[in-house]
Amino acid sequence: MKIVVVGGTGLIGSKLVTMLGEHGHEAVAAAPNTGVNTLTGEGLAEVLAGAQVVIDVSNSPSFERAAVLRFFETSTGNLLAAEAAAGVGHHVALSIVGTERMPDNGYFAAKIAQERLIEKSEIPFSLVHATQFFEFTRSIADEATVDGKVHLAPVPFQPIAGDDVAQAVGRTAVGAPLNGRVEIAGPERFRMDEFFRQALAAWDDPREVVTDPHARYFGSELSELSLVPIDDATLGTIRYEDWPGRNVTGK
């Protein structure tokens, strides 16, 4: 199949392009640096010609509330319109576990808006909701740092490796449209503050991790089940302690 990966030069997109190509599909990376801009529509008609499936793993360059909402509404609207014109039969989008449980979070609210556009479209679709990626561990710690200390809530946390995310999204893309969602998560569940305490120790990072029930996660206070699947989820196979990036020190 011809499968267009929007955001195909990013963390998950580049993995998808490689994996799908290894399985015999024509996987095409669509991103501004390949001449495709979903915000303006530039290059969309050309790249979607003959495509059976589109996978959207693109991300907003800004996380400011209005900007991220504008990005996902505009890019998704343009993409769906171009897919309809090209006769694409399956739209797959990567989203986040727990979006509906933190509507006060600007990024999560934008992802909800994106999903609603997809669900209202006439194009068959599949939504893959993932937990936080191992690769974002350091940026989460940095965001949670206040006065040199990392403030984190003692809530369940079940991160997943980017390779496992790409595998799950790829499998979903070559299957029949779900017209619904699947949730994916890492194979192990931790307490968030304890996970980061161990992660920082592995980096030889001297910052103290402070257990704070009211600590904010990218601006939102977390409840017990904000970040983990509530129902059955497909679990990845890579454990954090086996992930090659876990001991990488420095920025």
Number of C-alpha atoms within 10 A of each C-alpha: 14 18 28 25 27 26 24 26 21 15 15 22 26 19 20 28 22 16 17 23 16 11 9 10 15 15 24 25 25 26 20 16 11 14 14 20 19 25 17 11 16 14 16 22 16 12 20 24 16 15 20 19 25 26 27 23 22 24 15 15 9 12 15 12 14 12 15 21 22 17 21 24 20 16 20 22 19 18 24 20 15 20 23 14 12 18 15 20 17 25 26 26 25 22 21 19 23 19 19 14 15 17 15 13 17 20 24 22 19 24 21 20 17 22 21 12 15 23 16 8 15 10 19 18 25 26 26 21 22 30 22 23 18 20 16 14 16 18 11 16 21 14 14 22 17 10 8 12 15 23 25 27 23 21 20 21 25 24 28 27 23 22 20 21 26 23 17 20 27 19 12 22 25 16 10 13 19 17 15 11 17 17 22 27 28 27 17 15 13 14 14 18 23 18 20 22 19 12 19 21 14 14 15 13 12 10 15 15 21 20 17 14 16 14 18 15 17 13 13 15 15 20 15 12 13 19 25 24 20 11 6 10 17 14 18 20 15 18 14 19 11 10 14 9 12 17 15 10 13 8 6
